[in-house]
C-alpha cells in the first residue's frame, strides 16, 4: 500500500477516534448523576417538610444539562396537591440554601388565566402565550407560600411574550396598546415587560415586534 495512503488512513482513524471520544463524553455529560439525583430528592423532601403546610409531592427530578438555570444543576419537581401548582425545589449554589419556585409558578398561572381570554379575544388564536416570573420571586419578595397571595399585591415584574401566527395587521399597534392597558388596569399587574411578535410554530413570519416595559 502506498505510504501516503497509509498515513492518510492513520490520520483519518485518529480523527474518527477523537470524534467518537468527544461524542461519548458529550452523551455522558447529558446524563444525570444518580447520586446527585438522590441527593436533591432528600434535600427537597426535608425542605418541603419544613416549609409547606399543604401536601406537596415530588414526582420527578430535573437535570439542567443546558445551563438554563445558572444557580443550580439539579432540582426536584414538586406539585402542590391542593392547587396543583408544579414547581422546582433546588439548592442555590450562589445563596447556599434550599429554595423553590412555587410562588413564581403560582403567579404565572394566575396571571395567564387572567389575561389569556382577553388577549385571544383581541388577537385570535395564538402561537404562544408565555408568562415568566423569575424562579426566585417568592424568596425575593419574602412571600409566605402558606398564605394566599396574588401577584397584584407585589411589584414583581414578569415577562409576557405573545406570539401571533400571522403577518402584521394595520390595527395591531392599537390592539397592543389595548392589551397593555388591560393587563395594567384590569389584570392589576404593576410592572412587567410585554411583547408581541409574529411567529407560527416557532418560525418567525415577520421581524416586526411590539414591546413595552412599565
mmCIF file of the C-alpha atoms, coordinates in Angstrom:
data_MODEL
# 
_entry.id   MODEL 
# 
loop_
_atom_site.group_PDB 
_atom_site.id 
_atom_site.type_symbol 
_atom_site.label_atom_id 
_atom_site.label_alt_id 
_atom_site.label_comp_id 
_atom_site.label_asym_id 
_atom_site.label_entity_id 
_atom_site.label_seq_id 
_atom_site.pdbx_PDB_ins_code 
_atom_site.Cartn_x 
_atom_site.Cartn_y 
_atom_site.Cartn_z 
_atom_site.occupancy 
_atom_site.B_iso_or_equiv 
_atom_site.pdbx_formal_charge 
_atom_site.auth_seq_id 
_atom_site.auth_comp_id 
_atom_site.auth_asym_id 
_atom_site.auth_atom_id 
_atom_site.pdbx_PDB_model_num 
ATOM 1   C CA . UNK A 1 1   ? 0.000   0.000  0.000  1.00 0.00 ? 1   UNK A CA 1 
ATOM 2   C CA . UNK A 1 2   ? 1.217   3.470  -0.852 1.00 0.00 ? 2   UNK A CA 1 
ATOM 3   C CA . UNK A 1 3   ? 2.885   5.173  2.126  1.00 0.00 ? 3   UNK A CA 1 
ATOM 4   C CA . UNK A 1 4   ? 0.774   8.320  1.658  1.00 0.00 ? 4   UNK A CA 1 
ATOM 5   C CA . UNK A 1 5   ? -2.425  6.257  1.727  1.00 0.00 ? 5   UNK A CA 1 
ATOM 6   C CA . UNK A 1 6   ? -1.302  4.529  4.934  1.00 0.00 ? 6   UNK A CA 1 
ATOM 7   C CA . UNK A 1 7   ? -0.608  7.889  6.562  1.00 0.00 ? 7   UNK A CA 1 
ATOM 8   C CA . UNK A 1 8   ? -3.981  9.192  5.357  1.00 0.00 ? 8   UNK A CA 1 
ATOM 9   C CA . UNK A 1 9   ? -5.800  6.193  6.811  1.00 0.00 ? 9   UNK A CA 1 
ATOM 10  C CA . UNK A 1 10  ? -3.925  6.582  10.084 1.00 0.00 ? 10  UNK A CA 1 
ATOM 11  C CA . UNK A 1 11  ? -4.778  10.276 10.331 1.00 0.00 ? 11  UNK A CA 1 
ATOM 12  C CA . UNK A 1 12  ? -8.412  9.567  9.490  1.00 0.00 ? 12  UNK A CA 1 
ATOM 13  C CA . UNK A 1 13  ? -8.507  6.823  12.132 1.00 0.00 ? 13  UNK A CA 1 
ATOM 14  C CA . UNK A 1 14  ? -7.140  9.147  14.801 1.00 0.00 ? 14  UNK A CA 1 
ATOM 15  C CA . UNK A 1 15  ? -9.589  11.858 13.740 1.00 0.00 ? 15  UNK A CA 1 
ATOM 16  C CA . UNK A 1 16  ? -12.524 9.421  13.833 1.00 0.00 ? 16  UNK A CA 1 
ATOM 17  C CA . UNK A 1 17  ? -11.428 8.143  17.243 1.00 0.00 ? 17  UNK A CA 1 
ATOM 18  C CA . UNK A 1 18  ? -11.268 11.703 18.520 1.00 0.00 ? 18  UNK A CA 1 
ATOM 19  C CA . UNK A 1 19  ? -14.782 12.433 17.276 1.00 0.00 ? 19  UNK A CA 1 
ATOM 20  C CA . UNK A 1 20  ? -16.022 9.203  18.832 1.00 0.00 ? 20  UNK A CA 1 
ATOM 21  C CA . UNK A 1 21  ? -14.488 10.017 22.214 1.00 0.00 ? 21  UNK A CA 1 
ATOM 22  C CA . UNK A 1 22  ? -15.894 13.553 22.066 1.00 0.00 ? 22  UNK A CA 1 
ATOM 23  C CA . UNK A 1 23  ? -19.353 12.231 21.196 1.00 0.00 ? 23  UNK A CA 1 
ATOM 24  C CA . UNK A 1 24  ? -19.184 9.694  24.024 1.00 0.00 ? 24  UNK A CA 1 
ATOM 25  C CA . UNK A 1 25  ? -18.096 12.365 26.508 1.00 0.00 ? 25  UNK A CA 1 
ATOM 26  C CA . UNK A 1 26  ? -20.905 14.650 25.318 1.00 0.00 ? 26  UNK A CA 1 
ATOM 27  C CA . UNK A 1 27  ? -23.537 11.940 25.725 1.00 0.00 ? 27  UNK A CA 1 
ATOM 28  C CA . UNK A 1 28  ? -22.246 11.117 29.198 1.00 0.00 ? 28  UNK A CA 1 
ATOM 29  C CA . UNK A 1 29  ? -22.348 14.797 30.204 1.00 0.00 ? 29  UNK A CA 1 
ATOM 30  C CA . UNK A 1 30  ? -26.003 14.925 29.209 1.00 0.00 ? 30  UNK A CA 1 
ATOM 31  C CA . UNK A 1 31  ? -26.901 12.126 31.613 1.00 0.00 ? 31  UNK A CA 1 
ATOM 32  C CA . UNK A 1 32  ? -27.785 12.959 35.233 1.00 0.00 ? 32  UNK A CA 1 
ATOM 33  C CA . UNK A 1 33  ? -25.566 11.725 38.056 1.00 0.00 ? 33  UNK A CA 1 
ATOM 34  C CA . UNK A 1 34  ? -27.663 9.255  40.067 1.00 0.00 ? 34  UNK A CA 1 
ATOM 35  C CA . UNK A 1 35  ? -26.031 10.276 43.343 1.00 0.00 ? 35  UNK A CA 1 
ATOM 36  C CA . UNK A 1 36  ? -26.894 13.923 42.689 1.00 0.00 ? 36  UNK A CA 1 
ATOM 37  C CA . UNK A 1 37  ? -30.461 12.946 41.814 1.00 0.00 ? 37  UNK A CA 1 
ATOM 38  C CA . UNK A 1 38  ? -30.858 11.070 45.104 1.00 0.00 ? 38  UNK A CA 1 
ATOM 39  C CA . UNK A 1 39  ? -29.234 13.963 46.988 1.00 0.00 ? 39  UNK A CA 1 
ATOM 40  C CA . UNK A 1 40  ? -31.570 16.632 45.634 1.00 0.00 ? 40  UNK A CA 1 
ATOM 41  C CA . UNK A 1 41  ? -34.611 14.443 46.365 1.00 0.00 ? 41  UNK A CA 1 
ATOM 42  C CA . UNK A 1 42  ? -33.564 14.035 50.009 1.00 0.00 ? 42  UNK A CA 1 
ATOM 43  C CA . UNK A 1 43  ? -32.794 17.749 50.352 1.00 0.00 ? 43  UNK A CA 1 
ATOM 44  C CA . UNK A 1 44  ? -36.111 18.675 48.750 1.00 0.00 ? 44  UNK A CA 1 
ATOM 45  C CA . UNK A 1 45  ? -38.126 16.348 50.993 1.00 0.00 ? 45  UNK A CA 1 
ATOM 46  C CA . UNK A 1 46  ? -36.607 17.921 54.098 1.00 0.00 ? 46  UNK A CA 1 
ATOM 47  C CA . UNK A 1 47  ? -37.091 21.438 52.751 1.00 0.00 ? 47  UNK A CA 1 
ATOM 48  C CA . UNK A 1 48  ? -40.745 20.784 51.847 1.00 0.00 ? 48  UNK A CA 1 
ATOM 49  C CA . UNK A 1 49  ? -41.410 19.301 55.282 1.00 0.00 ? 49  UNK A CA 1 
ATOM 50  C CA . UNK A 1 50  ? -40.083 22.455 56.970 1.00 0.00 ? 50  UNK A CA 1 
ATOM 51  C CA . UNK A 1 51  ? -41.594 24.980 54.547 1.00 0.00 ? 51  UNK A CA 1 
ATOM 52  C CA . UNK A 1 52  ? -45.056 23.948 53.351 1.00 0.00 ? 52  UNK A CA 1 
ATOM 53  C CA . UNK A 1 53  ? -48.271 23.126 55.204 1.00 0.00 ? 53  UNK A CA 1 
ATOM 54  C CA . UNK A 1 54  ? -50.101 21.815 52.126 1.00 0.00 ? 54  UNK A CA 1 
ATOM 55  C CA . UNK A 1 55  ? -49.451 18.328 50.805 1.00 0.00 ? 55  UNK A CA 1 
ATOM 56  C CA . UNK A 1 56  ? -46.512 18.534 48.418 1.00 0.00 ? 56  UNK A CA 1 
ATOM 57  C CA . UNK A 1 57  ? -45.332 15.536 46.420 1.00 0.00 ? 57  UNK A CA 1 
ATOM 58  C CA . UNK A 1 58  ? -42.095 15.086 44.480 1.00 0.00 ? 58  UNK A CA 1 
ATOM 59  C CA . UNK A 1 59  ? -42.908 13.464 41.158 1.00 0.00 ? 59  UNK A CA 1 
ATOM 60  C CA . UNK A 1 60  ? -39.628 13.776 39.226 1.00 0.00 ? 60  UNK A CA 1 
ATOM 61  C CA . UNK A 1 61  ? -36.237 15.500 39.046 1.00 0.00 ? 61  UNK A CA 1 
ATOM 62  C CA . UNK A 1 62  ? -34.657 17.992 36.659 1.00 0.00 ? 62  UNK A CA 1 
ATOM 63  C CA . UNK A 1 63  ? -31.090 17.875 35.400 1.00 0.00 ? 63  UNK A CA 1 
ATOM 64  C CA . UNK A 1 64  ? -30.180 21.187 33.770 1.00 0.00 ? 64  UNK A CA 1 
ATOM 65  C CA . UNK A 1 65  ? -27.597 19.986 31.267 1.00 0.00 ? 65  UNK A CA 1 
ATOM 66  C CA . UNK A 1 66  ? -28.106 23.027 29.010 1.00 0.00 ? 66  UNK A CA 1 
ATOM 67  C CA . UNK A 1 67  ? -27.313 25.768 31.519 1.00 0.00 ? 67  UNK A CA 1 
ATOM 68  C CA . UNK A 1 68  ? -30.825 27.235 31.603 1.00 0.00 ? 68  UNK A CA 1 
ATOM 69  C CA . UNK A 1 69  ? -30.606 27.753 35.362 1.00 0.00 ? 69  UNK A CA 1 
ATOM 70  C CA . UNK A 1 70  ? -27.322 29.422 36.366 1.00 0.00 ? 70  UNK A CA 1 
ATOM 71  C CA . UNK A 1 71  ? -27.714 28.799 40.103 1.00 0.00 ? 71  UNK A CA 1 
ATOM 72  C CA . UNK A 1 72  ? -28.295 25.022 40.091 1.00 0.00 ? 72  UNK A CA 1 
ATOM 73  C CA . UNK A 1 73  ? -27.860 21.864 38.022 1.00 0.00 ? 73  UNK A CA 1 
ATOM 74  C CA . UNK A 1 74  ? -30.307 19.560 39.810 1.00 0.00 ? 74  UNK A CA 1 
ATOM 75  C CA . UNK A 1 75  ? -33.803 20.192 41.127 1.00 0.00 ? 75  UNK A CA 1 
ATOM 76  C CA . UNK A 1 76  ? -36.729 18.175 42.396 1.00 0.00 ? 76  UNK A CA 1 
ATOM 77  C CA . UNK A 1 77  ? -40.020 18.582 40.550 1.00 0.00 ? 77  UNK A CA 1 
ATOM 78  C CA . UNK A 1 78  ? -42.826 19.009 43.059 1.00 0.00 ? 78  UNK A CA 1 
ATOM 79  C CA . UNK A 1 79  ? -46.581 19.570 42.984 1.00 0.00 ? 79  UNK A CA 1 
ATOM 80  C CA . UNK A 1 80  ? -48.905 21.180 45.488 1.00 0.00 ? 80  UNK A CA 1 
ATOM 81  C CA . UNK A 1 81  ? -51.828 18.740 45.645 1.00 0.00 ? 81  UNK A CA 1 
ATOM 82  C CA . UNK A 1 82  ? -54.215 21.486 46.823 1.00 0.00 ? 82  UNK A CA 1 
ATOM 83  C CA . UNK A 1 83  ? -53.848 23.953 43.930 1.00 0.00 ? 83  UNK A CA 1 
ATOM 84  C CA . UNK A 1 84  ? -51.962 21.633 41.504 1.00 0.00 ? 84  UNK A CA 1 
ATOM 85  C CA . UNK A 1 85  ? -49.121 24.110 41.039 1.00 0.00 ? 85  UNK A CA 1 
ATOM 86  C CA . UNK A 1 86  ? -45.985 22.359 39.805 1.00 0.00 ? 86  UNK A CA 1 
ATOM 87  C CA . UNK A 1 87  ? -42.643 23.883 40.789 1.00 0.00 ? 87  UNK A CA 1 
ATOM 88  C CA . UNK A 1 88  ? -38.947 23.255 41.420 1.00 0.00 ? 88  UNK A CA 1 
ATOM 89  C CA . UNK A 1 89  ? -37.078 22.736 44.683 1.00 0.00 ? 89  UNK A CA 1 
ATOM 90  C CA . UNK A 1 90  ? -33.301 23.157 44.453 1.00 0.00 ? 90  UNK A CA 1 
ATOM 91  C CA . UNK A 1 91  ? -30.081 24.080 46.255 1.00 0.00 ? 91  UNK A CA 1 
ATOM 92  C CA . UNK A 1 92  ? -28.982 27.529 45.108 1.00 0.00 ? 92  UNK A CA 1 
ATOM 93  C CA . UNK A 1 93  ? -25.206 27.447 44.641 1.00 0.00 ? 93  UNK A CA 1 
ATOM 94  C CA . UNK A 1 94  ? -24.989 31.240 44.967 1.00 0.00 ? 94  UNK A CA 1 
ATOM 95  C CA . UNK A 1 95  ? -27.065 31.765 48.116 1.00 0.00 ? 95  UNK A CA 1 
ATOM 96  C CA . UNK A 1 96  ? -26.010 28.406 49.625 1.00 0.00 ? 96  UNK A CA 1 
ATOM 97  C CA . UNK A 1 97  ? -29.536 27.498 50.640 1.00 0.00 ? 97  UNK A CA 1 
ATOM 98  C CA . UNK A 1 98  ? -32.528 25.444 49.527 1.00 0.00 ? 98  UNK A CA 1 
ATOM 99  C CA . UNK A 1 99  ? -35.102 27.408 47.553 1.00 0.00 ? 99  UNK A CA 1 
ATOM 100 C CA . UNK A 1 100 ? -38.233 26.833 45.475 1.00 0.00 ? 100 UNK A CA 1 
ATOM 101 C CA . UNK A 1 101 ? -40.071 28.365 42.534 1.00 0.00 ? 101 UNK A CA 1 
ATOM 102 C CA . UNK A 1 102 ? -43.582 27.835 43.956 1.00 0.00 ? 102 UNK A CA 1 
ATOM 103 C CA . UNK A 1 103 ? -44.661 31.474 44.090 1.00 0.00 ? 103 UNK A CA 1 
ATOM 104 C CA . UNK A 1 104 ? -43.260 32.186 40.631 1.00 0.00 ? 104 UNK A CA 1 
ATOM 105 C CA . UNK A 1 105 ? -45.163 29.253 39.120 1.00 0.00 ? 105 UNK A CA 1 
ATOM 106 C CA . UNK A 1 106 ? -48.346 30.074 41.059 1.00 0.00 ? 106 UNK A CA 1 
ATOM 107 C CA . UNK A 1 107 ? -48.330 33.697 39.901 1.00 0.00 ? 107 UNK A CA 1 
ATOM 108 C CA . UNK A 1 108 ? -47.550 32.730 36.316 1.00 0.00 ? 108 UNK A CA 1 
ATOM 109 C CA . UNK A 1 109 ? -50.623 30.514 36.241 1.00 0.00 ? 109 UNK A CA 1 
ATOM 110 C CA . UNK A 1 110 ? -52.798 33.138 37.938 1.00 0.00 ? 110 UNK A CA 1 
ATOM 111 C CA . UNK A 1 111 ? -51.706 35.937 35.599 1.00 0.00 ? 111 UNK A CA 1 
ATOM 112 C CA . UNK A 1 112 ? -52.057 33.804 32.470 1.00 0.00 ? 112 UNK A CA 1 
ATOM 113 C CA . UNK A 1 113 ? -55.586 32.791 33.462 1.00 0.00 ? 113 UNK A CA 1 
ATOM 114 C CA . UNK A 1 114 ? -56.466 36.464 33.967 1.00 0.00 ? 114 UNK A CA 1 
ATOM 115 C CA . UNK A 1 115 ? -55.156 37.700 30.619 1.00 0.00 ? 115 UNK A CA 1 
ATOM 116 C CA . UNK A 1 116 ? -55.417 34.843 28.109 1.00 0.00 ? 116 UNK A CA 1 
ATOM 117 C CA . UNK A 1 117 ? -59.168 35.174 27.350 1.00 0.00 ? 117 UNK A CA 1 
ATOM 118 C CA . UNK A 1 118 ? -58.844 38.901 26.612 1.00 0.00 ? 118 UNK A CA 1 
ATOM 119 C CA . UNK A 1 119 ? -55.695 38.500 24.501 1.00 0.00 ? 119 UNK A CA 1 
ATOM 120 C CA . UNK A 1 120 ? -57.284 35.711 22.450 1.00 0.00 ? 120 UNK A CA 1 
ATOM 121 C CA . UNK A 1 121 ? -60.408 37.840 22.030 1.00 0.00 ? 121 UNK A CA 1 
ATOM 122 C CA . UNK A 1 122 ? -58.299 40.690 20.612 1.00 0.00 ? 122 UNK A CA 1 
ATOM 123 C CA . UNK A 1 123 ? -55.795 38.680 18.553 1.00 0.00 ? 123 UNK A CA 1 
ATOM 124 C CA . UNK A 1 124 ? -57.477 35.358 17.828 1.00 0.00 ? 124 UNK A CA 1 
ATOM 125 C CA . UNK A 1 125 ? -55.636 32.054 18.110 1.00 0.00 ? 125 UNK A CA 1 
ATOM 126 C CA . UNK A 1 126 ? -52.114 32.421 19.489 1.00 0.00 ? 126 UNK A CA 1 
ATOM 127 C CA . UNK A 1 127 ? -48.941 30.572 18.629 1.00 0.00 ? 127 UNK A CA 1 
ATOM 128 C CA . UNK A 1 128 ? -47.768 31.043 22.207 1.00 0.00 ? 128 UNK A CA 1 
ATOM 129 C CA . UNK A 1 129 ? -48.518 32.982 25.363 1.00 0.00 ? 129 UNK A CA 1 
ATOM 130 C CA . UNK A 1 130 ? -45.574 32.799 27.732 1.00 0.00 ? 130 UNK A CA 1 
ATOM 131 C CA . UNK A 1 131 ? -45.735 34.323 31.227 1.00 0.00 ? 131 UNK A CA 1 
ATOM 132 C CA . UNK A 1 132 ? -42.491 34.152 33.169 1.00 0.00 ? 132 UNK A CA 1 
ATOM 133 C CA . UNK A 1 133 ? -41.538 35.256 36.686 1.00 0.00 ? 133 UNK A CA 1 
ATOM 134 C CA . UNK A 1 134 ? -38.004 34.762 37.954 1.00 0.00 ? 134 UNK A CA 1 
ATOM 135 C CA . UNK A 1 135 ? -37.895 31.460 39.865 1.00 0.00 ? 135 UNK A CA 1 
ATOM 136 C CA . UNK A 1 136 ? -36.676 33.311 42.997 1.00 0.00 ? 136 UNK A CA 1 
ATOM 137 C CA . UNK A 1 137 ? -39.650 35.705 43.046 1.00 0.00 ? 137 UNK A CA 1 
ATOM 138 C CA . UNK A 1 138 ? -41.102 34.223 46.225 1.00 0.00 ? 138 UNK A CA 1 
ATOM 139 C CA . UNK A 1 139 ? -37.774 34.486 48.054 1.00 0.00 ? 139 UNK A CA 1 
ATOM 140 C CA . UNK A 1 140 ? -37.012 37.972 46.717 1.00 0.00 ? 140 UNK A CA 1 
ATOM 141 C CA . UNK A 1 141 ? -40.356 39.359 47.901 1.00 0.00 ? 141 UNK A CA 1 
ATOM 142 C CA . UNK A 1 142 ? -40.457 37.260 51.069 1.00 0.00 ? 142 UNK A CA 1 
ATOM 143 C CA . UNK A 1 143 ? -43.844 35.732 50.204 1.00 0.00 ? 143 UNK A CA 1 
ATOM 144 C CA . UNK A 1 144 ? -45.205 33.141 52.624 1.00 0.00 ? 144 UNK A CA 1 
ATOM 145 C CA . UNK A 1 145 ? -46.171 30.102 50.492 1.00 0.00 ? 145 UNK A CA 1 
ATOM 146 C CA . UNK A 1 146 ? -48.711 29.025 53.113 1.00 0.00 ? 146 UNK A CA 1 
ATOM 147 C CA . UNK A 1 147 ? -50.781 32.217 52.986 1.00 0.00 ? 147 UNK A CA 1 
ATOM 148 C CA . UNK A 1 148 ? -52.954 33.096 49.982 1.00 0.00 ? 148 UNK A CA 1 
ATOM 149 C CA . UNK A 1 149 ? -51.336 35.857 47.935 1.00 0.00 ? 149 UNK A CA 1 
ATOM 150 C CA . UNK A 1 150 ? -51.602 37.327 44.475 1.00 0.00 ? 150 UNK A CA 1 
ATOM 151 C CA . UNK A 1 151 ? -49.128 38.913 42.097 1.00 0.00 ? 151 UNK A CA 1 
ATOM 152 C CA . UNK A 1 152 ? -51.359 42.002 42.344 1.00 0.00 ? 152 UNK A CA 1 
ATOM 153 C CA . UNK A 1 153 ? -50.068 42.670 45.860 1.00 0.00 ? 153 UNK A CA 1 
ATOM 154 C CA . UNK A 1 154 ? -46.408 42.904 44.852 1.00 0.00 ? 154 UNK A CA 1 
ATOM 155 C CA . UNK A 1 155 ? -44.125 44.839 42.499 1.00 0.00 ? 155 UNK A CA 1 
ATOM 156 C CA . UNK A 1 156 ? -42.591 41.740 40.892 1.00 0.00 ? 156 UNK A CA 1 
ATOM 157 C CA . UNK A 1 157 ? -42.241 42.258 37.134 1.00 0.00 ? 157 UNK A CA 1 
ATOM 158 C CA . UNK A 1 158 ? -42.838 39.256 34.835 1.00 0.00 ? 158 UNK A CA 1 
ATOM 159 C CA . UNK A 1 159 ? -42.071 38.888 31.156 1.00 0.00 ? 159 UNK A CA 1 
ATOM 160 C CA . UNK A 1 160 ? -45.111 38.308 28.938 1.00 0.00 ? 160 UNK A CA 1 
ATOM 161 C CA . UNK A 1 161 ? -44.399 37.111 25.390 1.00 0.00 ? 161 UNK A CA 1 
ATOM 162 C CA . UNK A 1 162 ? -47.228 36.820 22.888 1.00 0.00 ? 162 UNK A CA 1 
ATOM 163 C CA . UNK A 1 163 ? -46.694 35.116 19.521 1.00 0.00 ? 163 UNK A CA 1 
ATOM 164 C CA . UNK A 1 164 ? -49.302 35.558 16.782 1.00 0.00 ? 164 UNK A CA 1 
ATOM 165 C CA . UNK A 1 165 ? -49.325 33.021 13.889 1.00 0.00 ? 165 UNK A CA 1 
ATOM 166 C CA . UNK A 1 166 ? -49.886 35.564 11.113 1.00 0.00 ? 166 UNK A CA 1 
ATOM 167 C CA . UNK A 1 167 ? -48.468 38.633 9.399  1.00 0.00 ? 167 UNK A CA 1 
ATOM 168 C CA . UNK A 1 168 ? -48.805 42.092 10.993 1.00 0.00 ? 168 UNK A CA 1 
ATOM 169 C CA . UNK A 1 169 ? -52.120 43.940 10.528 1.00 0.00 ? 169 UNK A CA 1 
ATOM 170 C CA . UNK A 1 170 ? -52.823 47.689 10.457 1.00 0.00 ? 170 UNK A CA 1 
ATOM 171 C CA . UNK A 1 171 ? -54.637 47.757 13.803 1.00 0.00 ? 171 UNK A CA 1 
ATOM 172 C CA . UNK A 1 172 ? -52.036 45.721 15.704 1.00 0.00 ? 172 UNK A CA 1 
ATOM 173 C CA . UNK A 1 173 ? -50.423 48.740 17.371 1.00 0.00 ? 173 UNK A CA 1 
ATOM 174 C CA . UNK A 1 174 ? -53.820 49.880 18.631 1.00 0.00 ? 174 UNK A CA 1 
ATOM 175 C CA . UNK A 1 175 ? -54.635 46.340 19.806 1.00 0.00 ? 175 UNK A CA 1 
ATOM 176 C CA . UNK A 1 176 ? -51.250 46.039 21.516 1.00 0.00 ? 176 UNK A CA 1 
ATOM 177 C CA . UNK A 1 177 ? -51.853 49.249 23.479 1.00 0.00 ? 177 UNK A CA 1 
ATOM 178 C CA . UNK A 1 178 ? -55.303 47.985 24.480 1.00 0.00 ? 178 UNK A CA 1 
ATOM 179 C CA . UNK A 1 179 ? -53.782 44.725 25.715 1.00 0.00 ? 179 UNK A CA 1 
ATOM 180 C CA . UNK A 1 180 ? -51.132 46.582 27.740 1.00 0.00 ? 180 UNK A CA 1 
ATOM 181 C CA . UNK A 1 181 ? -53.836 48.781 29.262 1.00 0.00 ? 181 UNK A CA 1 
ATOM 182 C CA . UNK A 1 182 ? -55.973 45.740 30.133 1.00 0.00 ? 182 UNK A CA 1 
ATOM 183 C CA . UNK A 1 183 ? -53.060 43.953 31.779 1.00 0.00 ? 183 UNK A CA 1 
ATOM 184 C CA . UNK A 1 184 ? -52.272 47.009 33.899 1.00 0.00 ? 184 UNK A CA 1 
ATOM 185 C CA . UNK A 1 185 ? -55.799 48.115 34.833 1.00 0.00 ? 185 UNK A CA 1 
ATOM 186 C CA . UNK A 1 186 ? -57.985 45.018 34.677 1.00 0.00 ? 186 UNK A CA 1 
ATOM 187 C CA . UNK A 1 187 ? -55.446 42.302 35.465 1.00 0.00 ? 187 UNK A CA 1 
ATOM 188 C CA . UNK A 1 188 ? -53.787 44.505 38.095 1.00 0.00 ? 188 UNK A CA 1 
ATOM 189 C CA . UNK A 1 189 ? -50.160 43.972 37.085 1.00 0.00 ? 189 UNK A CA 1 
ATOM 190 C CA . UNK A 1 190 ? -47.997 46.784 38.491 1.00 0.00 ? 190 UNK A CA 1 
ATOM 191 C CA . UNK A 1 191 ? -44.822 46.175 36.486 1.00 0.00 ? 191 UNK A CA 1 
ATOM 192 C CA . UNK A 1 192 ? -43.760 43.980 33.612 1.00 0.00 ? 192 UNK A CA 1 
ATOM 193 C CA . UNK A 1 193 ? -42.436 43.618 30.078 1.00 0.00 ? 193 UNK A CA 1 
ATOM 194 C CA . UNK A 1 194 ? -44.878 42.729 27.299 1.00 0.00 ? 194 UNK A CA 1 
ATOM 195 C CA . UNK A 1 195 ? -44.099 41.895 23.672 1.00 0.00 ? 195 UNK A CA 1 
ATOM 196 C CA . UNK A 1 196 ? -45.989 40.726 20.605 1.00 0.00 ? 196 UNK A CA 1 
ATOM 197 C CA . UNK A 1 197 ? -44.211 39.036 17.702 1.00 0.00 ? 197 UNK A CA 1 
ATOM 198 C CA . UNK A 1 198 ? -45.362 37.217 14.578 1.00 0.00 ? 198 UNK A CA 1 
ATOM 199 C CA . UNK A 1 199 ? -44.449 33.544 14.809 1.00 0.00 ? 199 UNK A CA 1 
ATOM 200 C CA . UNK A 1 200 ? -46.056 30.307 13.634 1.00 0.00 ? 200 UNK A CA 1 
ATOM 201 C CA . UNK A 1 201 ? -44.905 27.013 15.115 1.00 0.00 ? 201 UNK A CA 1 
ATOM 202 C CA . UNK A 1 202 ? -41.637 28.609 16.167 1.00 0.00 ? 202 UNK A CA 1 
ATOM 203 C CA . UNK A 1 203 ? -40.920 30.114 12.726 1.00 0.00 ? 203 UNK A CA 1 
ATOM 204 C CA . UNK A 1 204 ? -40.835 33.950 12.502 1.00 0.00 ? 204 UNK A CA 1 
ATOM 205 C CA . UNK A 1 205 ? -43.254 35.338 9.897  1.00 0.00 ? 205 UNK A CA 1 
ATOM 206 C CA . UNK A 1 206 ? -42.139 38.963 10.163 1.00 0.00 ? 206 UNK A CA 1 
ATOM 207 C CA . UNK A 1 207 ? -39.439 40.911 12.005 1.00 0.00 ? 207 UNK A CA 1 
ATOM 208 C CA . UNK A 1 208 ? -41.985 43.429 13.309 1.00 0.00 ? 208 UNK A CA 1 
ATOM 209 C CA . UNK A 1 209 ? -42.361 43.363 17.115 1.00 0.00 ? 209 UNK A CA 1 
ATOM 210 C CA . UNK A 1 210 ? -44.274 45.417 19.633 1.00 0.00 ? 210 UNK A CA 1 
ATOM 211 C CA . UNK A 1 211 ? -42.925 45.702 23.165 1.00 0.00 ? 211 UNK A CA 1 
ATOM 212 C CA . UNK A 1 212 ? -43.449 47.797 26.255 1.00 0.00 ? 212 UNK A CA 1 
ATOM 213 C CA . UNK A 1 213 ? -41.961 47.895 29.765 1.00 0.00 ? 213 UNK A CA 1 
ATOM 214 C CA . UNK A 1 214 ? -43.845 49.569 32.601 1.00 0.00 ? 214 UNK A CA 1 
# 
